[in-house]
Amino acid sequence: MTDWQGKHVTVAGLGVSGVPAAKVLSGLGAKVTVVDDGDDERARTQAEELEALGVAVRLGDGDTLPDGTELIVTAPGWRPDKPLFLAAGRAGVPVWGDVELAWRLRGRGGRQAAPWLAVTGTNGKTTTVRMLASILEAAGLRTAAVGNIGVSLLDAVLGGEQYDVLAVELSSYQLHWAPSVRAHSAAVLNLAPDHLDWHGSMEAYAADKGRIYEGNRVACVYNAADKATEDLVREADVVEGCRAIGFTLGTPAPSQLGVVDDILVDRAFVENRHRNAQELAEISDIGAAGARSVAPHNIANALAAAALARAYGVPAAAVRDGLRVFTPDAHRIAHVADVDGVAYVDDSKATNTHAAQASLASYESIVWIAGGLAKGATFDELVAQAAKRLRGAVLIGADRALIRDALARHAPEVPVVDLDRTDTGAMLQAVQEARRLARPGDTVLLAPACASMDMFANYIKRGEAFARAVSELGA
């Protein structure tokens, strides 16, 4: 669709993606109707802003397909089984996400369409994309970290800034609604059960993740330790000559990036890769200055970012320089404080079992603070793998019983404090109980393995509550 004048477009959902999409489409001459389930003060304020631009808004009814709709542009989180989309399917109306819209609009007005280096995976997406953007900037390229990371792709492709290349984070939701996106190169970092309530099955979730490889031109980057990611590469329909590039925490084989003697090395984008390797950076170059150590999963993230950058032709020195200046986001294995010889670490972003597993594997003796909304997850494998590292556990949140039962089955000797409360003040009590269980040399680790919305607005608020509670210990 290139001529938007007079097209009847329904935007499904207000918020961070819906409002910008409605404004862009209206500016292109489309007749836009926004539908949303909500009808609160925030929604009414957003509606007033859009109505002033000539956009029609229907609040409190996100299920009915407006008459005459020729296209739906949806917020990524709206489920595929929503009545609105079922009605669209019956009527033959296509459904795009805001990522698809951005892809279709890039290059308008004679602008250069910057290629996309895209990243998805169950965990590590944001860190990897920000590492990638840092590496690209170190190479002197005009770039931005965009997509699910919080910076709108619509702004990136239509704004005043002209980019050479974009580092794009894509969630499974966004990929589901983005059928025609074709990246220069892309990576799937890992696959583990998550959002199965939305996708319906692990197979559907993996299939949506795998869409990121479709049409790749240069490289499909996969995790050599996660066969499911390699399987997605094998199944992808790519441009002739596109290569499969693995990353590993061990010694890399040809066409892989890996680690040798604490050095990140490239055996993929070098001449005679069967014999040669290029040093890229040292492990100590990764992460914030002053960090005690680099978690294995962040080494993997750095390798994936390096692989995408190298696929784009970035020199080795830029990989090192970009990783050196990269600073991790808050609430991702962030060291909060040491109190009485015990380290307190905030990994509130560990909202599923796969992320929590990576956190728990990073420390030797742990008092674990966990719990929240399980999102259909089970915890037996997580607990079984971490059992030998656990000094104790403090459980909070609505679905804490699932973790408590897994601990009883696989770590019965580990002392457990089960806090029967879901108010935000529970975090202070949780930290106090963790302090009681911990010994000098231990790590009190907030790695909930669950979503936060039963107690907090988001994982950020949960991490902030943890940090405040820790600060009270040292007062």
SULRA-V237518 format. One line per field, one symbol per residue. burial: # if it has 24 or more other C-alpha atoms within 12 Angstrom, else .. A space follows every 10 residues. Layout:
burial=???
This chain:
burial=.......### ########## ######.#.# ########.. ..#..##..# ....#####. .#####..## ########## ...##..#.. ..######## ######.... ..######## ########## #########. #.#######. ########.. ..######## ########## ########## ######.##. ...####### ########## ####.#.### ###..#.#.. .######### .########. ..######## ......#### ########.. ...####### ########## ########## ########## #########. .######### ########## ###.###### #########. .###.##.## ########## ####.##... #..######. ##.#.##### ########.. .######### ######..## ########## ..#..
